[in-house]
Amino acid sequence: METTVPLSSADFLPADGFTGTLVGRAWVPGATAGPSVVAFRSDGVFDLSDTVATMSGLLERDDPAALVRGCAGRRIGGLDEILDNTARARRDPQRPWLLAPCDLQVVKAAGVTFAASLLERVIEERAGGDPAKAQVIRGRVQDAIGTDLKAVRPGSAQAMQLKAVLVEQGMWSQYLEVGIGPDAEVFTKAPVLSAVGTGVEIGIHPASVWNNPEPEVVLAVDSRGRIAGAALGNDVNLRDVEGRSALLLGKAKDNNASCAIGPFIRLFDDSFSLDDLRREDVALAVQGSDGFVMAGGSTMREISRDPQDLADQTLGANHQYPDGFMLFLGTLFAPVQDRDAPGRGFTHHLGDVVTIRSRHLGVLRNRVNTSDRVAPWDFGLRAFIANLAARGLLTDGRL
């Protein structure tokens, strides 16, 4: 049968295999079919519904990794067979398939957290969303601002001095404000339950002519602000739309299947910590049906704001998230490689396969389509609550 993208355990697992505590969500068929929290282990994929009903609820536990390790669960199949069904264009409804690993968490994103992407956002703004103008403006912006902003700590006296110089030169930008100013840009990327997982199509708006993937690390944070683990993410971005106006951020960022998270959440435990995450390298590959290949990536070593600081700026006395949140941390990757014509930079073609991988967080792989042609989002909060009720999972002990 036709697959969206080929998937196997090698296209899923981190470098250390099943060493870590890997959790996600799967649609489990049967008399009471529905989404379940699952654990990925060397001997299969295990449904944890008898212990915990939601991923949000799991992350609220004092030690979610210990709970998962101590929970036997119910085996629903081998990893490879479930991955195979996940990636099929026509799934077997009698077999499980994987979903995005988050459920009730709000999906937030931090923008302009790396110097390279900061420069590209300024260029988009100056070009007004026109990729043909971007190359010329890129040179002017780099001459005025420079390319080495990694040493500038946001909000510092040095950053404020740089701001004063740029204002004087007429080069100040709203993107520079959030890139080197005291306040991070944190916005809502996607509605609850709308994210897609690995092995399925991601969506770009059909009107967009300049767009790209954004490979990122995504924090899994509970309602108290504790970072419980992390996943990979693709913050699909419409550069032409955002370049026309930052007030179009919603249209640029939030479209059907424009938010991919996965392939699992790796919980913090003895094998993986926040310090490991601070050193994580994220690799990107784009393969087109036209033979085009692009490679790139991002490294958390060059992020301008620490992950803990970004989590702290998202949740606090002025804003709570009672079900927790997933937080995209931004990307170093800013594609400038020409694809269709000299000077026009990179943009997606339909059918592109986007692979994002890292040592600790495995592989997130999706194929590009337009947001009006991908699978519609039809399972929202009402459906989720009704499903949990029908399965008898609406109990305090499991939520």
Summary of the structure (lengths in Angstrom):
residues: 399
radius of gyration: 20.8
end to end distance: 37.2
largest distance: 67.7
contacts: 1386
relative contact order: 0.19
helix: 28%
strand: 28%
